[in-house]
Amino acid sequence: MLTPLPGAREVQAVGVLSSQQIRALLATDPPLVGGVGELDVQLQPNGFDLRVESVAAFTDGGQVGASDADRRLATTRDLDWGTDGYLDLAPGVYLARLTETVALPAGVMALAKPRSSLLRCGVAVHNAVWDAGYAGRSQVQLAVYNPAGFRLGRGARIVQMVFMTLEEATERLYAGRYQGEGLSGGAG
């Protein structure tokens, strides 16, 4: 047990979900992760591998200011997968849409890290925090640093999402601009 903050009730220790806990949450409604391809391949000891659905190139700059009213997202253009199901990516930064959906309960948040095979190819994946209550099909930034470029196959596992329990379920669930992104009728 952690020492509670002044005025707070006793709280549980923060932890990372194990494969057994992730598997159990995949059976809930909605599932922690939906649209799973190969469960036994994607489920890892400490997380879950997510696959790439699409990749887009940036076509202009964006803007972030002091308020949400000052925010303008950069526009993108989807890249076409080759007839062999691959993209040949030149060095640069891309926006990748993930195949799976994520639905985080009130007591769970997530982070994602690139799979080590990408790092060994000179490629990184950058992303933000997935807040408790978020539901959607997320996007991540794919950065090709290798001067020789990188070949990416559609459906490749590019990140491992790690789910962390909160000390207590948050009373304020994510309700931002990207809630429901990539879902029919949702944002983005």
N, C-alpha and C positions, 0 to 999 in steps of 0.2 A: 504494500500500500504506500502511496505517496502521501506526504504531508499535505493536507488540504490548504488551499488559500484561505485567508481570513474571510469569514462569512460563507465559505463553501462547505458542502458536505464532503465526507470522505470519498476519495476517488480511487479508481483502479490504475494500475501501472499502464503506461503506454506500451504498445507492442506492435510487431509486424505480424500479419496473418501468415500462418503456416499453410502448406499445400492442403492439409485436411480441412482447415477453416475455409479456405478459398473454395474448395470443392463443395462444401456444404452450402456456401452462399451462392454458388452457381445454380442450386436447385430452388432458390427462393423466387418469389414473384414480386417485382421484376428480378431477374438474375443479376448478380454482381457484374458479370460480363456476359453479354449476349452475342449471338452470331459466331460462336466458337467453331473453328474448323476441326482440329484434331486435339481433343482434350488432353490425351496423354502426352502429346508433344508440346503443347502450349503451357500446361501446368508445370510450374517449376517449384523447387523446394521452398522458395521465399517470394514467389510472385507469379505473374502470368504474362506470357509473351503475346504481344499484339502485332497484327499483320498490317501491311500497307495495302490500301485499296486504290488510291490514286495519288498522283504527284502533280503539283502545279508550279509554274515559274512565276516569279514576281514581275509585273509589268509596269509598276510605278511605285513611288514612295508612299508611306503612310504618315500619320501624325498622331501623337499622344500629347495632350495638354494637361492642365491642372484639373479639369473636370471632364466627365464623360461626354459633355457636349463638344469638347475640343478634340475628340477622338475620330480619326478617319483611317480605316483599315486600308492597307495597300491592296491593289487589285491584282488578280492572278489569272493565269491562263493554264487550263489543264493540258498536260502533256499526253500524247497518244502512246499507248503501249505498242511496241513492235509486234509484228505477226508472231514472233517467238515468245511474246509475253514479257519482254524485257524493255527497260529504258536504259539508254546510254547517257549518263549524266556528266556533263562537263563540270569542272570545279565551279562552285557557287553555292547559293542558298536556295532551297526549295521549300514548299509547303506540302506536307504529306497528310492525307486523310487516312485514318485507321479504319480497318474493316469492322472490328468489333464495337459494340456499344458498351458503355459503362453506366451503371446505376449505383451510386454510392449511398448507403444508408446514413442516418444521422450520426452514427458513432465511428465512421470510417472515412479517412481521406487517403489520397494516393499520390505517389510520385512515379515517374518512369525514367529509366536510364537506357541508353543504347545497349544493344546486345554487343558483346565483346568482339564478335566477328566484324561488325561495322568499324569499330575502333581500329582493328588490325588492318583495315582497308583504307584508313585515312578519312573516315566518315564519322560524323557526330550527329546526335539527335538532341535538340534543345526543346524544352517544353516548360510549362508552368505547373503550378500545384493544381490538383483536382480536389476541390473542396467537397466536404460532406454535403450530400444532397444533390450533387451534380448528376445529370443524366444526359447522355448523348453519344455521338460518334465523333470523337475528338480529332484535332489536327495537331501535328508536331512540325517543328522546323528540322529539315534535313540539310546538313551542311557538308558538302563534298570539299574536303581540304586537299585531297590527293591531287597533285598536278596532272596525273595521268587520267583522272576521272574515275567513274565508278559505274558498274553495271548492276542494276537492281531489277529483280523479278517481281512481277505482280503477286501479291499474297505472301511475300517474304516476311518473316518475323523480324521486326526492326527494333522494338523496345520491349523491356520487361517492366511491367507495372508492379509496383510494390504497394501493398495496402497496409495502412497503419491505423490502429485503433486510437481513438481519442481518450483522454482521461475520463470524459463523460460525453454523452451525446450532445451535440451542439443544439442550442435552441433556435439558431438562425441558420437555416439551410441555404445553400447556394441558390440564388435567384437572379444571377447576372445575365448579361447579354448572350452568353453562349449556352444557356440552358436549353436542352433539346436539340442542339446543333447536329446536323447530319441525319436527323430523324424526319420522317414524313410529317410535314406541318410544323417542324421546329425551326429554330434559328439556324442560320448558316446553311 
